[in-house]
């Protein structure tokens, strides 16, 4: 199916599609791109070098709330395999969070408004 970005997934859900399969969360993670509730992070950027905040506390999960952006940046820059693993787990956690939130908003009847706000947030580069 190849639908991959968070924005694409939300737009497809709005169209009634409910099954997705894509390598984007893990492939992009291995190259230092993180999907977060606030937007897209290129963890290789210098701005994350001293950022000790968690990857994304809102999505939950051990990896996303325990490891800092600075630590993950160090691992990715050093080409440590652990960096690719942490980034992949984070992105998969984010994707699971995103579709669970979408389901909750559909049940609540607030999906369209939520989706429009989320598309703006998750597609911006930080």
NORWO-V778388 format. One record per residue. N is the residue number from 1. PHI is phi in whole degrees, 0 to 359 (NA if undefined). OMEGA is omega in radians with two decimals (999 if undefined). D_CENTER is the distance of its C-alpha to the mean C-alpha in Angstrom with 2 decimals. Layout:
n: (N N)
phi: (PHI PHI)
omega: (OMEGA OMEGA)
d_center: (D_CENTER D_CENTER)
This chain:
n: (1 2 3 4 5 6 7 8 9 10 11 12 13 14 15 16 17 18 19 20 21 22 23 24 25 26 27 28 29 30 31 32 33 34 35 36 37 38 39 40 41 42 43 44 45 46 47 48 49 50 51 52 53 54 55 56 57 58 59 60 61 62 63 64 65 66 67 68 69 70 71 72 73 74 75 76 77 78 79 80 81 82 83 84 85 86 87 88 89 90 91 92 93 94 95 96 97 98 99 100 101 102 103 104 105 106 107 108 109 110 111 112 113 114 115 116 117 118 119 120 121 122 123 124 125 126)
phi: (NA 69 279 234 290 305 299 300 297 296 296 291 300 299 270 99 281 229 220 225 208 201 270 306 300 275 297 294 299 298 259 93 261 247 264 226 292 259 146 264 247 264 294 287 297 304 299 267 305 246 275 270 285 298 303 192 294 292 280 76 83 298 299 291 255 265 274 270 298 297 295 296 301 304 297 294 297 281 60 283 301 302 298 296 292 298 298 296 297 300 299 294 298 299 299 297 301 299 286 293 297 301 299 299 291 297 297 288 85 243 300 300 296 300 301 300 290 293 302 297 291 285 264 277 271 261)
omega: (3.00 3.06 -2.93 -3.04 3.07 3.11 3.11 -3.11 3.14 3.11 3.13 3.08 3.12 3.13 3.09 3.12 -3.08 3.09 -3.07 3.10 -3.10 3.12 -3.02 -3.09 -3.10 3.13 3.14 3.12 -3.13 3.12 3.03 3.11 3.13 3.02 -3.13 3.12 -3.13 -3.12 -3.07 -3.13 2.90 -3.00 3.10 -3.10 -3.12 -3.06 -3.11 -3.04 -3.09 -3.11 -3.09 3.12 3.12 -3.13 3.10 -3.08 -3.06 -3.10 -3.13 -3.12 -3.08 -3.06 -3.06 -3.10 -3.07 -3.06 -3.14 3.08 -3.13 -3.14 3.14 3.09 3.11 -3.12 -3.13 3.14 3.14 -3.14 3.05 -3.13 3.12 3.12 3.11 3.14 3.13 -3.13 3.13 3.13 3.11 -3.10 3.10 3.08 3.11 -3.13 3.09 3.10 -3.09 -3.10 3.05 3.09 3.12 3.13 3.12 -3.12 3.07 3.14 3.12 -3.08 -3.10 -3.02 -3.02 3.13 3.12 -3.13 -3.13 3.09 -3.10 3.14 3.11 -3.09 -2.99 -3.13 3.13 3.10 3.14 999)
d_center: (19.01 16.45 14.35 10.99 8.98 7.47 10.73 12.80 11.89 12.87 15.90 16.94 16.83 19.04 21.34 21.72 19.77 18.58 17.87 15.29 15.34 13.56 13.02 10.34 7.39 10.19 12.29 10.06 9.11 12.89 13.51 11.54 8.62 5.40 2.51 3.99 6.73 8.97 7.83 7.23 8.77 11.35 12.17 15.57 16.72 19.62 18.37 16.17 19.30 20.59 17.62 18.06 15.59 13.00 9.45 8.49 11.53 10.79 8.69 11.60 12.35 14.37 12.16 9.63 12.84 15.38 14.47 14.71 13.28 16.89 17.33 14.36 15.62 19.04 18.17 16.51 19.48 21.91 20.57 20.49 19.18 17.69 15.19 13.94 14.00 12.14 9.29 9.40 9.72 6.83 4.44 7.13 7.32 4.27 5.96 9.11 8.77 8.27 11.30 13.19 13.07 14.23 16.97 18.10 18.39 20.34 22.63 23.15 23.94 21.60 18.96 20.07 20.05 16.70 15.18 16.94 15.60 11.93 12.30 13.76 11.19 7.93 10.20 11.80 11.86 12.30)
